[in-house]
Amino acid sequence: MATLQEKSINEITDLYNEGDSFIGFPMQHILAKGKEVELHREEQEGKTFSERVDLLWQKCPRTYGHHDLMIGAFPLNQKDESTLFIPKEVMMEKPFTRTRYQAGSRLSLPNKVKFHPQPQEYMMMVEKAVARIKNAELKKVVLGRLMQIEFSKDVNIRYVLQNLLADNEDKFNFAVPLLDEKSTLIGSSPELLIKKVGGKVITNPLAGSRPRMANEEDDKKMAEELSCSEKDLYEHRLVVEAIERNLKPYCKTLTVPAQPSVISTKTMWHLSTRIEGELYDEGVSSVQLAESIHPTPAICGTPAVEAYQLLNELEPYNRHYFTGMVGYSTRNGDGEWAISIRCAELSQRQMKLFAGAGIVAQSVPQEECDETAAKLKTMLSALGIE
């Protein structure tokens, strides 16, 4: 397996070409070129995520050489196809703590921008969801908005990737070509779904948010307000309880902090709980563990079935890869998967962005709409659109 030498991040991303894959997670950077083996759409039908991964490894026996790493992007709904492949060439390195990422070139302003739904329609969706929650049909649902952008010329993916890294060096950055070979899923997620190494497992759900403020004092007040918000703490607790319940059967021990901490990205404050466990069986894979908690209430709602039915009813599009998971796994099952948020599907001049907000009984439609707009800023900043 080829290894990246100690270079600046701009030199590493200079090696990236359209069609390559880049995983820039906090503790692991991977640049992959080509596809030795890929799982096609018809091979995935009727299979769970972990069954798809098993089939992919079967297609690439060890006699092929050193191809013991796969890269993937899974959808929100298991009925949709995934992007799963074993690269021909893999370059890996730990992040360089002494290197500051440098931004790439900024892009031209877009020709067209369109929202699905428009703000007023989204707020009506929130009102309907709140009514259903108050009617005790469910406790929480996450409702999202799509933003479609069209540029006058093809977007340089490398520039977008460099800008994401410059703004979000400690987050889960990625650029993965999708199965259709026409689009790239690119983004910078703040949320770890699952990391599994040997007998250890970590997950770090985020739920409950506030936008960052330009003024330092106002920004600090936002973080303090979030930390004691009854509505946000309740929303966060629903997520943590669901993950704890679903991971417990796999774990000898599971450490769950009593209270969340507050973390930040460039554009948002989030309530965060880092959960760590020791597995009964080291043979369980990272994808099996991810599958056991996906979709979490942080990106779908709870109870999961009722929440998914409602978001499917109210959202005027299929999320597909948005709020799915993206990452990598080794043949022995170790791996790391982030939730596919703060991301976009990019195809030449066209880009689709997604952002969602968690709706509970106390939700205020305007505030939830504002939250989706704030979350879109991660990708808009990388595009040079402020």
DOLO-603517 format. One record per residue (C-alpha): z, x, y. Coordinates in pm, whole numbers, padded with zeros to 5 digits, always signed. Each point is the difference from the previous one (the first is absolute). Layout:
// DOLO-603517
ZXY;...
***
This chain:
// DOLO-603517
+00000+00000+00000;-00107+00155+00330;+00274+00048+00258;-00012-00019+00377;+00089+00324+00171;+00251+00004+00288;-00216-00125+00283;+00049-00224+00299;-00055-00370-00058;-00322+00009+00202;-00140+00265-00238;+00099-00219-00297;-00156-00313+00144;-00306+00206+00091;-00054+00024-00376;-00006-00380-00016;-00343-00163-00016;-00089-00368-00016;+00043-00112-00360;+00294+00237-00062;+00359-00117-00045;+00296+00120+00202;+00365-00078-00075;+00233+00138+00267;+00345-00111-00113;+00323+00154+00138;+00054+00229-00301;-00354+00037-00138;-00349+00050+00141;-00300-00060-00224;-00367+00048+00082;-00230-00122-00279;-00375+00029-00033;-00233-00187-00234;+00084-00229-00291;+00023+00122-00357;+00078-00347-00132;+00024-00337+00177;+00111-00342-00119;-00273-00257+00064;+00053-00359+00107;-00086-00158-00336;+00242+00233-00181;+00291-00128+00209;-00034-00373-00062;+00311-00159-00149;+00199+00324+00007;+00324+00082+00177;+00017+00299+00232;+00168+00220-00262;-00252-00107-00267;-00281+00105+00233;+00158+00342+00048;+00044+00042-00375;-00368-00079-00051;-00099+00251+00268;+00192+00279-00177;-00160-00099-00332;-00342+00051+00159;+00095+00356+00098;+00153+00183-00298;+00184+00328+00047;-00296+00189-00140;-00167-00051+00340;+00226+00270+00138;+00251-00018+00281;-00067-00353+00126;+00357-00122-00025;+00015-00185+00331;-00138-00339+00095;-00034-00163+00342;+00006-00370+00055;+00015-00299+00231;+00132-00324-00146;-00042-00346+00158;+00267-00252+00092;-00115-00232-00278;-00048+00132-00355;-00302-00230-00039;-00194+00217+00247;-00155+00332-00097;+00168+00334+00062;-00147+00337+00092;+00108+00251-00269;-00152+00338-00076;+00067+00353-00120;-00150+00252+00245;-00229+00287-00096;+00177+00244+00232;+00358-00021+00124;+00167+00213+00264;+00376-00042+00040;+00268+00145+00222;+00341-00079+00138;-00005-00089+00371;+00043+00290+00239;+00316-00060+00196;-00088+00259+00264;-00338-00150+00082;-00047-00267+00263;-00294-00229-00067;-00267-00002+00267;-00199-00307+00098;-00370-00021-00068;-00264-00129+00239;+00043-00347+00144;-00252-00269-00081;-00221-00209+00227;+00130-00341+00103;-00099-00289-00229;-00281-00244+00071;+00170-00303-00155;+00358-00095-00085;+00095-00320-00182;+00327-00134-00141;+00047-00219-00308;+00186-00214+00086;+00018-00002+00378;+00353+00023+00148;+00041-00374+00056;-00117-00077-00353;+00235+00263-00140;+00296-00151+00181;-00091-00339-00151;+00004+00167-00343;+00349+00132+00072;+00117-00347+00104;-00129-00147-00328;+00169+00275-00201;+00333-00047+00180;-00014-00373-00074;-00059+00070-00370;+00286+00250-00007;+00236-00244+00170;-00107-00255-00261;+00142+00244-00261;-00338+00063-00166;+00051+00377+00039;+00214+00252+00192;-00260+00231+00154;-00374+00049+00027;-00199+00282+00158;-00298-00121+00203;-00267+00238+00124;-00289+00031+00240;-00330+00185-00034;-00161+00186+00286;-00371+00074-00037;-00149+00278+00212;-00364+00101+00036;-00104+00331+00155;-00339+00101+00144;-00034+00283-00253;+00148+00109-00332;+00368+00092+00014;+00088+00357-00099;+00271-00048-00263;+00121+00359+00039;+00084-00060+00367;+00194-00315-00083;+00189+00183-00275;+00086+00291+00230;+00128-00240+00266;+00213-00189-00251;+00155+00327-00119;+00065+00114+00354;+00189-00320+00080;+00168-00058-00338;+00053+00335-00168;+00307-00112-00199;-00150-00328-00126;-00222-00092-00297;-00351+00082+00121;-00308-00070-00209;-00378-00030-00007;-00135-00130-00331;-00362-00107-00068;+00001-00347-00154;-00170-00123-00315;-00293-00152+00190;-00089+00354+00122;-00069-00149+00344;+00351-00006+00146;+00296+00232+00043;+00361-00117+00007;+00165+00212+00269;+00341-00024+00156;+00352+00125+00058;+00261-00206-00181;+00369+00039+00085;+00108-00165-00326;+00056+00163-00339;-00036-00248-00285;+00086+00233-00289;+00042+00370-00066;+00075+00107-00358;+00065+00358-00111;+00135+00046-00352;+00300-00227-00036;+00045-00062+00374;-00139-00291+00199;+00004-00066+00375;-00113-00299+00202;+00039-00054+00374;-00066-00357+00115;-00043-00084+00367;+00053-00349+00141;+00107-00104+00346;-00185+00158+00294;-00011+00051+00374;-00271+00164+00214;+00066+00338+00162;+00038+00009+00380;-00143+00258+00241;+00330+00021+00191;+00260+00200-00195;+00290-00229+00090;-00195-00315-00087;-00112+00161-00325;+00359+00077-00096;+00101-00360+00076;-00276-00125-00231;+00138+00209-00287;+00355-00119+00068;-00113-00362+00018;-00179+00034-00333;+00302+00154-00170;+00216-00306+00071;-00262-00278-00012;+00121-00272-00237;-00356-00117-00062;-00133+00349-00082;+00299+00100-00212;-00044-00318-00205;-00373+00067-00041;+00076+00356-00109;+00270-00107-00244;-00245-00230-00180;-00227+00299-00064;+00274+00235-00119;+00154-00259-00234;-00338-00073-00163;-00079+00368-00056;+00348+00070-00135;-00028-00294-00240;-00341+00111-00130;+00080+00371-00036;+00339-00042-00171;-00144-00053-00352;-00161+00346+00023;+00296+00191+00142;+00327+00143-00135;+00119+00031+00357;-00136-00146+00322;+00140+00099+00339;-00052-00261+00271;+00156+00061+00344;+00210-00289+00129;-00173-00001+00339;-00350+00098+00111;-00076+00283+00240;-00244-00017+00290;-00308+00223-00017;-00297+00036+00233;-00372+00058+00005;-00193+00078+00317;-00041-00373+00067;+00281-00183-00187;+00370-00007-00091;+00079-00114-00357;+00304-00086-00207;-00010+00231-00301;+00190+00029-00330;-00057+00299-00229;+00077-00097-00361;+00034+00268-00270;+00033-00044-00375;+00027+00187-00329;-00231-00138-00268;+00097-00088-00357;-00344+00117-00114;-00183+00289+00166;-00316-00121-00172;-00035-00304+00225;-00277+00067+00251;+00002-00021+00377;-00262-00277-00021;+00214-00203-00242;+00295+00030+00238;-00216-00089+00299;-00139-00298-00190;+00353-00126-00070;+00080-00039+00372;-00347-00067+00146;-00054-00203+00210;+00339+00041+00164;+00134-00260+00243;-00079+00255+00275;-00372-00071-00029;-00020-00337-00179;+00328-00194+00023;+00250-00158-00235;-00002-00164-00244;-00318+00194-00073;-00206-00277-00160;+00072-00256+00271;-00048+00259+00277;-00336+00113-00138;-00118-00359-00032;+00091-00068+00362;-00159+00315+00146;-00312-00073-00206;-00004-00349+00145;+00053+00104+00363;-00182+00335+00036;-00377-00053+00057;-00105+00307-00206;+00071+00193-00319;+00225+00303+00073;-00124+00191-00307;+00114+00361+00060;+00209-00083+00307;+00370-00007-00104;-00095+00140-00340;+00097+00357-00088;-00166+00339+00027;+00094+00337-00146;-00026+00225-00303;+00136+00051-00350;-00004+00278-00256;-00083-00052-00366;+00372+00007-00092;+00068-00291+00235;+00161+00180+00292;-00140-00117+00330;+00043-00142+00347;-00128-00328+00143;+00018-00127+00357;-00058-00356+00114;-00343-00038+00161;+00106-00099+00350;-00088+00143+00345;-00346+00056-00143;-00362-00103+00024;-00312-00038-00211;-00269+00209+00165;-00371-00035-00074;-00236+00190+00229;+00024-00190+00332;+00224-00278-00127;+00378+00008-00030;+00250-00261-00118;+00369+00042+00089;+00294-00204-00130;+00353-00062+00123;+00263-00247-00118;+00342-00131+00094;+00281-00136-00215;+00067-00369+00066;+00344-00149-00064;+00173-00316+00124;+00105+00166+00329;-00350+00132+00083;-00147-00062+00347;-00384-00029-00013;-00068+00201+00317;+00230+00282-00111;-00167+00020-00341;-00345+00008+00160;+00116+00279+00234;+00131+00192-00302;-00342-00003-00170;-00159+00128+00322;+00252+00286+00018;-00063+00097-00363;-00375+00018+00059;+00061+00279+00253;+00039+00262-00278;-00368-00025-00087;-00118-00082+00353;+00165+00319+00128;-00186+00202-00264;-00321-00157+00127;+00084+00087+00360;+00046-00368+00091;+00332-00049+00181;
***
